[in-house]
Amino acid sequence: MRAGGDPDFIALVVCSDVQEVDPLINDMVVADIGIRNMRMHVILSRPKWFAA
């Protein structure tokens, strides 16, 4: 995976639905581990792979 911009950490999480993500985010915010802001991107489908 390639990432650009200014992230300090990238976490890849696989969940069966969005409701599973909510407790994880809440736990990370309340844990006081230095997270000042968080960005989330939801992937709705797999990319198509092309062999060229």
N, C-alpha and C positions, 0 to 999 in steps of 0.2 A: 504494500500500500504506500502511496505517496501522499504527503500532506504539505500544503503550503500555508503561509501565514504565520500566526504567532501562537500556536498551541504549545503548551508545556508538556501535556500528556494527552494521549489518545487511548480511549478504552473502547474496545469492540465488545458489544454485549449481544447475545442472541437470546431472544425471549419468544415465547409462543404468542404473546399479545402485548399490547401497549400497557395494560393494567399491571403486568409484571414489572415494568420499568419504573413505575411510580414509587414503590417502596424503596427501590435501589437508590433513586435520586434523592429521596427524602433522607435516607440513612447517610448518604455522603455529605449532604448539606449540614445536617445536625451534628455530624462527627467532629466538626471543628478541626479539619485536617488541612486547612489553608486554601480551600476552594473559594475563589472570589467570584467567579462567574463560570457558567457552564453552557455549552452549546450542544444541541442534540439534533442529529439527522436521522430520520427514519427511512430505511431502505424498504421499499414496497415490493420489489421483485429482483430476481437475479439478473445481472447483465448478460447479454449474449456474448459469447466468446467466438471470435473469428480467427481462423488459422489462414494467414495470408502468405 
